[in-house]
Amino acid sequence: MSTGVLSSSRVGTLTPASTVTNGTNITRADYQRWAHEDRNHSTAETHRREREERKKFKLEEKMRWKSHGNALSKEYKEQMGETARQVQKAKEHAGAVGSSIRQHEEQLRKQRTELQNKWKDHGYELTQTYTIKAAQNNMRSLKAQNAGIVNGMHAKRQDHETIVEAQRQQAQDDRRARVEKIKAETTDNVTRAAKKAFVDERWDNADGQRELSEAWRKQRKEQELEYLESALAINAATSMDPAKAARKKAQEERAEAAAALKTKSKMLKEQSEKDAANSHTNKQVIHDSIHSLKFIPDEEVKKSTAAPERLKPFFSFRTPSRRTGPHEVTV
């Protein structure tokens, strides 16, 4: 392998060192050293390229995070500004609300002062009204009038109590009189007389009930006799002999009707057989007549055979080997 060939096939790689042969003939050891150096050179190039790519990636990431930080900083500043505005707005609103509340409290305080003054004036007027002589006299007259009313009510109450006591005494007297009357009406003699009257009434009721029971018993016997007589009459009227005679007569009538029906059926059957035979004969005659009309009589065949040229136009198309003309038929 020559040096020129290696240089042309490996562009950008290390050139193997010159040997004692001045580059014309390369030994295996020189070639292995050159190949090892070439691999190291390729590995170094790969490492340098990867380092450059990592450096570039780090720079891009740094720029990206820097821009992201700038955006976050800007957003933070905007949020802080908005928050400050909202806080200021809330403070202003709170100040307005506080001012209105203070004004309302001041107004309520003034109203309370006015009401206290009015109440004080009203108390003073009442004091002045009820401390003068005329007012005192008026109060005395009212008290005297009230005392009269109270005394009148006490008197009315006393009268009512008297009336109620009289009514209570009258009711008690009435109850005592009623008790005395009950005692007088429930003495031993009266009780014995009442018991005797009750027992007599019970005996009278028992006698009447016995008489009524005897009458019912007699009536029941009479009704039983009437029932037996009626039953005998019904049995006599509904005896089995007439029914047996009627059944026998009905059986005889049914037997006669059955015999007549049997005879009539036999006659109808015979007539039907005759009609069937006649019908068959008629059908046979009609069939024979129709069948005979389908064929030419022998006489006409013989007449046609006497002049065979007359039939030639009608049978000339038929093959003699398969068909025989009417004029050739021998009867």
C-alpha positions as CSV (number, residue, x, y, z in Angstrom):
1,M,0.0,0.0,0.0
2,S,1.5,3.3,-1.0
3,T,1.4,6.7,0.7
4,G,-0.4,8.3,-2.1
5,V,-3.3,5.8,-2.0
6,L,-3.7,6.3,1.7
7,S,-3.7,10.1,1.4
8,S,-6.3,10.1,-1.3
9,S,-8.6,7.6,0.5
10,R,-8.4,9.2,4.0
11,V,-9.0,12.9,3.6
12,G,-8.8,14.8,6.9
13,T,-7.1,12.0,8.8
14,L,-3.6,11.5,10.1
15,T,-1.0,10.4,7.6
16,P,1.1,7.4,8.7
17,A,4.7,8.2,9.7
18,S,7.5,7.5,7.3
19,T,9.3,4.3,7.8
20,V,12.7,3.2,6.8
21,T,11.3,2.3,3.5
22,N,10.6,6.1,3.0
23,G,6.8,5.4,2.6
24,T,6.9,3.0,-0.2
25,N,6.3,-0.1,1.8
26,I,4.4,0.1,5.2
27,T,4.9,-2.5,7.8
28,R,2.0,-4.0,9.8
29,A,3.2,-2.2,13.0
30,D,3.3,1.1,11.3
31,Y,-0.1,0.5,9.9
32,Q,-1.5,-0.4,13.3
33,R,0.0,2.7,14.9
34,W,-1.4,4.8,12.2
35,A,-4.9,3.1,12.5
36,H,-4.8,3.6,16.3
37,E,-3.9,7.3,15.9
38,D,-6.6,7.7,13.3
39,R,-9.2,6.2,15.7
40,N,-8.0,8.5,18.5
41,H,-8.2,11.4,16.1
42,S,-11.8,10.4,15.2
43,T,-12.7,9.9,18.8
44,A,-11.3,13.3,19.7
45,E,-13.2,15.0,16.9
46,T,-16.4,13.3,18.1
47,H,-15.7,14.5,21.7
48,R,-15.0,18.0,20.5
49,R,-18.1,18.1,18.4
50,E,-20.2,16.8,21.3
51,R,-18.6,19.3,23.7
52,E,-19.5,22.1,21.3
53,E,-23.0,20.8,21.0
54,R,-23.4,20.7,24.8
55,K,-21.9,24.1,25.1
56,K,-24.4,25.4,22.5
57,F,-27.3,23.6,24.2
58,K,-26.3,25.1,27.6
59,L,-26.1,28.5,26.0
60,E,-29.5,28.1,24.4
61,E,-31.0,26.8,27.7
62,K,-29.4,29.8,29.5
63,M,-30.9,32.2,27.1
64,R,-34.3,30.4,27.3
65,W,-34.3,30.5,31.0
66,K,-33.1,34.1,31.0
67,S,-36.0,35.1,28.7
68,H,-38.4,33.0,30.9
69,G,-37.1,34.8,34.0
70,N,-37.5,38.2,32.3
71,A,-41.1,37.2,31.4
72,L,-41.8,36.1,35.0
73,S,-40.2,39.3,36.3
74,K,-42.3,41.3,34.0
75,E,-45.5,39.4,35.0
76,Y,-44.5,39.7,38.7
77,K,-44.2,43.4,38.3
78,E,-47.5,43.7,36.5
79,Q,-49.2,41.5,39.2
80,M,-47.6,43.7,42.0
81,G,-48.8,46.8,40.2
82,E,-52.3,45.4,39.9
83,T,-52.3,44.2,43.5
84,A,-51.2,47.7,44.6
85,R,-54.0,49.2,42.6
86,Q,-56.5,46.8,44.1
87,V,-55.2,47.5,47.6
88,Q,-55.5,51.2,47.0
89,K,-59.0,50.8,45.6
90,A,-60.0,48.7,48.6
91,K,-58.5,51.3,51.0
92,E,-60.5,54.0,49.2
93,H,-63.7,51.9,49.4
94,A,-63.1,51.2,53.1
95,G,-62.5,54.9,53.7
96,A,-65.7,55.8,51.9
97,V,-67.6,53.2,53.9
98,G,-66.0,54.3,57.2
99,S,-66.9,57.9,56.4
100,S,-70.5,57.1,55.7
101,I,-70.7,55.0,58.9
102,R,-69.2,57.8,60.9
103,Q,-71.7,60.2,59.4
104,H,-74.5,57.8,60.2
105,E,-73.3,57.4,63.8
106,E,-73.1,61.1,64.2
107,Q,-76.6,61.4,62.9
108,L,-77.9,58.7,65.3
109,R,-76.0,60.4,68.1
110,K,-77.8,63.7,67.3
111,Q,-81.2,61.9,67.2
112,R,-80.5,60.3,70.6
113,T,-79.6,63.6,72.1
114,E,-82.8,65.2,70.6
115,L,-85.0,62.3,72.0
116,Q,-83.4,62.6,75.4
117,N,-84.1,66.3,75.5
118,K,-87.7,65.7,74.4
119,W,-88.2,63.0,77.1
120,K,-86.7,65.3,79.6
121,D,-89.1,68.1,78.6
122,H,-92.0,65.6,78.8
123,G,-91.0,64.6,82.3
124,Y,-90.8,68.2,83.3
125,E,-94.2,68.9,81.9
126,L,-95.7,65.8,83.8
127,T,-94.0,67.0,87.0
128,Q,-95.4,70.5,86.6
129,T,-98.9,69.1,85.8
130,Y,-99.2,66.7,88.8
131,T,-97.6,68.9,91.4
132,I,-100.0,71.9,91.2
133,K,-103.0,72.2,93.5
134,A,-105.7,71.7,90.8
135,A,-104.0,68.5,89.8
136,Q,-103.9,67.3,93.4
137,N,-107.6,68.1,93.9
138,N,-108.4,66.2,90.7
139,M,-106.5,63.2,91.9
140,R,-108.4,63.4,95.3
141,S,-111.7,63.4,93.5
142,L,-110.7,60.5,91.3
143,K,-109.6,58.5,94.3
144,A,-112.9,59.3,96.0
145,Q,-114.9,58.3,92.9
146,N,-112.9,55.0,92.7
147,A,-113.6,54.4,96.4
148,G,-117.3,54.8,95.8
149,I,-117.2,52.4,92.9
150,V,-115.3,49.9,95.0
151,N,-117.8,50.1,97.9
152,G,-120.7,49.6,95.4
153,M,-119.0,46.5,94.1
154,H,-118.6,45.2,97.6
155,A,-122.3,45.8,98.3
156,K,-123.3,44.0,95.1
157,R,-121.0,41.1,96.0
158,Q,-122.7,40.8,99.5
159,D,-126.1,40.8,97.9
160,H,-125.1,38.1,95.5
161,E,-123.7,36.0,98.3
162,T,-127.0,36.3,100.2
163,I,-128.9,35.2,97.1
164,V,-126.6,32.3,96.5
165,E,-126.9,31.2,100.1
166,A,-130.7,31.3,100.0
167,Q,-130.7,29.3,96.8
168,R,-128.4,26.7,98.4
169,Q,-130.7,26.4,101.4
170,Q,-133.7,26.0,99.1
171,A,-132.0,23.2,97.2
172,Q,-131.0,21.5,100.4
173,D,-134.6,21.6,101.6
174,D,-135.8,20.2,98.3
175,R,-133.4,17.3,98.5
176,R,-134.5,16.5,102.0
177,A,-138.2,16.5,101.0
178,R,-137.4,14.2,98.1
179,V,-135.6,11.8,100.4
180,E,-138.5,11.7,102.8
181,K,-140.9,11.0,99.9
182,I,-138.7,8.2,98.6
183,K,-138.5,6.7,102.1
184,A,-142.3,6.9,102.4
185,E,-142.7,5.2,99.0
186,T,-140.3,2.4,99.8
187,T,-141.6,1.1,103.1
188,D,-142.0,-2.7,103.7
189,N,-145.7,-2.7,102.9
190,V,-145.3,-1.0,99.6
191,T,-142.4,-3.3,98.7
192,R,-144.4,-6.4,99.6
193,A,-147.3,-5.2,97.5
194,A,-145.0,-4.4,94.6
195,K,-143.4,-7.8,94.8
196,K,-146.8,-9.6,95.0
197,A,-148.0,-7.6,92.0
198,F,-144.9,-8.5,90.0
199,V,-145.3,-12.3,90.9
200,D,-148.9,-12.2,89.9
201,E,-148.0,-10.6,86.6
202,R,-145.4,-13.3,86.0
203,W,-147.9,-16.0,86.7
204,D,-150.4,-14.4,84.4
205,N,-147.8,-14.1,81.6
206,A,-146.8,-17.8,82.1
207,D,-150.5,-18.9,81.9
208,G,-150.9,-16.9,78.7
209,Q,-147.7,-18.4,77.2
210,R,-148.8,-21.9,78.0
211,E,-152.2,-21.3,76.3
212,L,-150.4,-19.8,73.3
213,S,-148.0,-22.8,73.1
214,E,-150.9,-25.3,73.3
215,A,-152.7,-23.4,70.5
216,W,-149.5,-23.5,68.4
217,R,-149.0,-27.2,69.0
218,K,-152.6,-27.9,67.9
219,Q,-152.1,-25.7,64.8
220,R,-148.9,-27.6,63.9
221,K,-150.7,-31.0,64.1
222,E,-153.5,-29.8,61.9
223,Q,-150.9,-28.5,59.4
224,E,-149.0,-31.8,59.4
225,L,-152.3,-33.7,58.7
226,E,-153.0,-31.3,55.8
227,Y,-149.5,-31.8,54.5
228,L,-149.9,-35.6,54.6
229,E,-153.2,-35.4,52.7
230,S,-151.7,-33.1,50.1
231,A,-148.7,-35.5,49.7
232,L,-150.9,-38.4,49.2
233,A,-152.9,-36.5,46.6
234,I,-149.7,-35.5,44.8
235,N,-148.4,-39.0,44.8
236,A,-151.6,-40.3,43.4
237,A,-151.5,-37.6,40.7
238,T,-147.9,-38.3,39.9
239,S,-148.0,-42.1,39.6
240,M,-145.5,-43.9,37.4
241,D,-148.0,-45.9,35.4
242,P,-149.0,-43.0,33.1
243,A,-145.3,-42.2,32.6
244,K,-144.5,-45.8,31.8
245,A,-147.4,-45.9,29.3
246,A,-146.2,-42.7,27.7
247,R,-142.6,-44.0,27.5
248,K,-143.8,-47.2,25.9
249,K,-146.0,-45.3,23.4
250,A,-143.0,-43.1,22.5
251,Q,-140.8,-46.1,22.0
252,E,-143.3,-47.7,19.7
253,E,-143.7,-44.5,17.7
254,R,-139.9,-44.2,17.4
255,A,-139.7,-47.8,16.3
256,E,-142.3,-47.2,13.6
257,A,-140.6,-44.0,12.5
258,A,-137.2,-45.9,12.3
259,A,-138.7,-48.7,10.3
260,A,-140.3,-46.2,7.9
261,L,-137.1,-44.3,7.6
262,K,-135.2,-47.5,6.9
263,T,-137.6,-48.5,4.2
264,K,-137.4,-45.1,2.7
265,S,-133.6,-45.1,2.8
266,K,-133.6,-48.5,1.1
267,M,-135.9,-47.2,-1.7
268,L,-133.8,-44.1,-2.1
269,K,-130.6,-46.3,-2.3
270,E,-132.2,-48.5,-5.0
271,Q,-133.3,-45.5,-6.9
272,S,-129.9,-44.0,-6.6
273,E,-128.3,-47.2,-7.9
274,K,-130.7,-47.2,-10.9
275,D,-130.0,-43.5,-11.6
276,A,-126.3,-44.2,-11.4
277,A,-126.6,-47.1,-13.9
278,N,-128.7,-45.1,-16.2
279,S,-126.3,-42.2,-16.0
280,H,-123.4,-44.6,-16.7
281,T,-125.2,-46.0,-19.7
282,N,-126.0,-42.5,-21.0
283,K,-122.4,-41.4,-20.5
284,Q,-121.2,-44.5,-22.4
285,V,-123.5,-43.8,-25.3
286,I,-122.4,-40.1,-25.4
287,H,-118.8,-41.2,-25.2
288,D,-119.1,-43.7,-27.9
289,S,-120.9,-41.2,-30.2
290,I,-118.2,-38.6,-29.6
291,H,-115.5,-41.2,-30.1
292,S,-117.1,-42.5,-33.3
293,L,-117.2,-39.0,-34.7
294,K,-113.4,-38.7,-34.4
295,F,-112.9,-41.5,-37.0
296,I,-113.9,-41.8,-40.6
297,P,-116.3,-44.6,-41.4
298,D,-115.1,-47.6,-43.3
299,E,-117.4,-46.8,-46.2
300,E,-116.0,-43.4,-46.8
301,V,-112.5,-44.9,-46.6
302,K,-113.4,-47.4,-49.3
303,K,-114.9,-44.6,-51.4
304,S,-111.7,-42.6,-51.0
305,T,-109.6,-45.5,-51.9
306,A,-111.4,-45.9,-55.2
307,A,-110.1,-42.4,-56.3
308,P,-106.7,-42.1,-54.5
309,E,-105.6,-39.0,-56.5
310,R,-108.1,-36.9,-54.6
311,L,-106.2,-37.5,-51.3
312,K,-102.8,-37.0,-52.8
313,P,-102.6,-33.2,-52.3
314,F,-103.3,-33.7,-48.6
315,F,-100.9,-36.6,-47.8
316,S,-98.1,-36.0,-50.4
317,F,-95.9,-34.4,-47.7
318,R,-95.8,-37.5,-45.6
319,T,-93.1,-40.1,-46.0
320,P,-94.4,-43.4,-47.4
321,S,-92.0,-45.3,-45.2
322,R,-93.6,-43.9,-42.1
323,R,-97.1,-43.2,-43.2
324,T,-99.7,-45.0,-45.2
325,G,-102.2,-43.0,-47.2
326,P,-105.9,-43.7,-46.7
327,H,-106.2,-44.9,-50.3
328,E,-103.6,-47.6,-49.5
329,V,-105.3,-48.9,-46.4
330,T,-107.0,-52.2,-46.9
331,V,-110.0,-52.9,-44.8
